[in-house]
Amino acid sequence: ESTPFVSMAKKAAASGTFFEVQTQSLDQPSFDGVNEGEDVSSFDNKSADRVRLGNYIQKFRRTYQVSDIQELVDTAGVASEFSHSEALAVREIKRDMESAVCSAQDRQADSGAGAPYKTRGMFKWLGLGGQPSDVPAAFQNVANDTTGTQTETTFNSVLQELYEANGMPGGQLTLIAGPTLKKEISDFARQEGSTTALSFSVTQPAESKKITLSVNFYEGDFGNVAIIPSVFLNRTSGSSTIDSDAGLLIDPEYVAIHTLKAESNSELENQGGGRRGFCDVIAGLACHSPKAHGYFN
């Protein structure tokens, strides 16, 4: 039930079905100097390198119904079947949102039955399966690794790529990692059979009766990374398959969830069979700069 991406992303409002954010690049450093007495004869257009990045909202909905008899009988541990169903729908819709924004699905405009609005997921923003055509080359993601098992060397290479691309303006990164990737990171300094890997010693009181061998925060040459495991990365809608090797390396300052309609519950008319209702939310993912993030897959 943990939804780390949606929880850490900044929150904003959407005023339409398509919303945009602006991102800007800076000129390369120049230190040619200026001659003594030289007048200013040319001027730069500082908005020339500004681009707009847009995404569609997506409507998420979960329905529930409880028969009249089901609501009347006593059920152990459940005071109200209707309230219980409503609570389950709320929890499920949060998982739906997390899976969508952490997916590789592309944005889609509503074009009739069977083709609703869809919001572009983070993996697609970062170019998994091909760079989005609406993101200019200068703003596309450059920090990623798809070679397989992560080592400390490959992991640091992605951090270096990210630092060289933008200097990490947010200052703090969060890696939302699949279970296997999380385990690989914990194994960085104690890889079996390695003749070059550094090793470390763990000293803990014997009375604690435990050994701590988990890495939840990584301090590297090119930044600090908080590591959070997740089972909702790069999934397909309706599938239970977990992409355990996937990971999203996120600068939280440069992602946001734009909400057109906040999460709400509505009870519909009872037409004789029992109480029924639905929970829904309308929101989309804003990636303020694909260059500010990285991914593993």
HELIX and SHEET records of a PDB file:
HELIX    1   1 PRO A    4  MET A    8  1                                   5    
HELIX    2   2 ASP A   68  LEU A   72  1                                   5    
HELIX    3   3 GLU A   81  VAL A  101  1                                  21    
HELIX    4   4 MET A  122  TRP A  125  1                                   4    
HELIX    5   5 ALA A  137  PHE A  139  5                                   3    
HELIX    6   6 GLU A  152  ASN A  166  1                                  15    
HELIX    7   7 PRO A  179  SER A  186  1                                   8    
HELIX    8   8 PHE A  188  ARG A  190  5                                   3    
HELIX    9   9 ALA A  206  SER A  208  5                                   3    
HELIX   10  10 PRO A  252  TYR A  254  5                                   3    
HELIX   11  11 PRO A  290  ALA A  292  5                                   3    
SHEET    1   A 4 LYS A  10  ALA A  13  0                                        
SHEET    2   A 4 VAL A 255  LEU A 268  1                                        
SHEET    3   A 4 GLY A 274  CYS A 287 -1                                        
SHEET    4   A 4 GLN A  58  SER A  67 -1                                        
SHEET    1   B 2 PHE A  18  GLN A  24  0                                        
SHEET    2   B 2 ARG A  50  TYR A  56 -1                                        
SHEET    1   C 6 ALA A 143  ASP A 145  0                                        
SHEET    2   C 6 GLY A 294  PHE A 296  1                                        
SHEET    3   C 6 GLY A 247  ILE A 250 -1                                        
SHEET    4   C 6 LEU A 173  ALA A 177 -1                                        
SHEET    5   C 6 GLY A 223  PRO A 229  1                                        
SHEET    6   C 6 PHE A 217  GLY A 220 -1                                        
END                                                                             
